[in-house]
């Protein structure tokens, strides 16, 4: 479970359009990831700008990098992204008083039950 500080760091990392676009590009690429050259080609941004955004997202834990020979493969850190989503969703409906006999998702969330 993420701490508030870790969640702030993650959400801050995707707080700009280019970084969110970069992360979405890697999410769409799936678990195989993309090389820096492939990302640059897809996004059409200069190498220095891409490097800046990659450093920020790697530092926040949203992107993982692996060196394969002379190539650096970048992958979305799906577990971390899921943890950020779960951080938000665990607060779903927390301020709504539960109604007796409620069995829907909103009612479950209000009663503190799991969404899974």
C-alpha positions as CSV (number, residue, x, y, z in Angstrom):
1,X,0.0,0.0,0.0
2,X,1.3,3.4,-1.0
3,X,2.0,6.1,1.5
4,X,0.7,9.6,0.9
5,X,4.2,10.8,0.2
6,X,4.8,8.0,-2.4
7,X,1.4,8.8,-4.0
8,X,2.2,12.5,-4.3
9,X,5.5,11.6,-6.0
10,X,3.8,9.4,-8.5
11,X,1.0,11.8,-9.3
12,X,3.5,14.6,-9.5
13,X,5.5,12.6,-12.1
14,X,2.6,12.5,-14.5
15,X,1.6,16.1,-13.8
16,X,2.7,17.3,-17.2
17,X,1.3,16.4,-20.6
18,X,4.6,15.2,-22.1
19,X,5.3,12.8,-19.1
20,X,1.7,11.5,-19.1
21,X,2.0,10.9,-22.9
22,X,5.3,9.1,-22.4
23,X,3.8,6.9,-19.7
24,X,0.8,6.1,-21.8
25,X,3.0,5.2,-24.7
26,X,4.8,2.7,-22.5
27,X,1.5,1.4,-21.1
28,X,0.3,0.8,-24.6
29,X,3.5,-1.0,-25.5
30,X,2.9,-3.6,-22.8
31,X,5.4,-5.6,-20.8
32,X,8.0,-5.7,-23.6
33,X,8.5,-2.0,-23.3
34,X,10.3,0.2,-25.8
35,X,13.8,1.4,-26.5
36,X,14.6,5.1,-26.2
37,X,14.8,5.4,-30.0
38,X,11.4,3.8,-30.4
39,X,9.9,6.2,-27.8
40,X,11.5,9.1,-29.5
41,X,10.1,8.1,-32.8
42,X,6.6,7.6,-31.5
43,X,6.5,10.9,-29.5
44,X,8.6,13.0,-31.9
45,X,10.4,14.8,-29.1
46,X,14.1,15.7,-28.9
47,X,16.4,13.2,-27.2
48,X,17.4,15.6,-24.4
49,X,13.7,16.3,-23.6
50,X,12.9,12.6,-23.6
51,X,15.9,11.9,-21.3
52,X,14.6,14.6,-18.9
53,X,11.1,13.1,-18.7
54,X,12.4,9.5,-18.5
55,X,14.6,10.5,-15.5
56,X,11.6,12.0,-13.7
57,X,9.3,9.0,-14.3
58,X,12.1,6.5,-13.4
59,X,12.7,8.4,-10.2
60,X,9.1,8.2,-9.3
61,X,9.0,4.4,-9.9
62,X,6.5,4.6,-12.7
63,X,9.0,3.5,-15.4
64,X,11.5,0.7,-15.1
65,X,14.6,0.5,-17.3
66,X,16.7,-2.5,-18.3
67,X,19.9,-2.4,-20.2
68,X,20.0,-5.1,-23.0
69,X,23.4,-4.8,-24.6
70,X,23.7,-1.2,-25.8
71,X,20.0,-0.7,-25.7
72,X,18.0,0.6,-22.8
73,X,14.5,-0.8,-22.6
74,X,11.8,1.2,-20.8
75,X,8.7,-0.4,-19.4
76,X,5.7,0.9,-17.5
77,X,5.9,-0.2,-13.9
78,X,2.4,-1.7,-13.9
79,X,2.4,-2.6,-10.2
80,X,3.2,0.9,-9.2
81,X,0.6,2.4,-11.6
82,X,-2.0,0.0,-10.1
83,X,-0.9,1.1,-6.6
84,X,-1.6,4.7,-7.5
85,X,-5.1,3.9,-8.8
86,X,-5.8,1.8,-5.7
87,X,-4.6,4.7,-3.5
88,X,-7.4,6.9,-5.0
89,X,-10.0,4.2,-5.1
90,X,-9.6,3.1,-1.5
91,X,-11.1,6.4,-0.5
92,X,-14.1,5.9,-2.8
93,X,-17.3,6.9,-1.0
94,X,-15.6,7.0,2.4
95,X,-17.8,9.9,3.5
96,X,-21.1,8.3,2.5
97,X,-23.0,6.6,5.3
98,X,-23.7,3.0,4.5
99,X,-27.4,2.0,4.1
100,X,-28.6,-1.2,5.7
101,X,-28.5,-4.1,3.3
102,X,-26.4,-2.3,0.6
103,X,-24.5,-4.8,-1.5
104,X,-23.4,-2.7,-4.5
105,X,-19.8,-1.4,-5.0
106,X,-20.6,2.0,-3.6
107,X,-22.1,0.5,-0.5
108,X,-19.2,-1.9,-0.1
109,X,-16.7,1.0,-0.4
110,X,-18.6,3.0,2.1
111,X,-18.4,0.1,4.5
112,X,-14.7,-0.4,3.9
113,X,-15.0,-3.6,2.0
114,X,-12.7,-4.6,-0.8
115,X,-13.3,-3.8,-4.4
116,X,-11.6,-7.0,-5.6
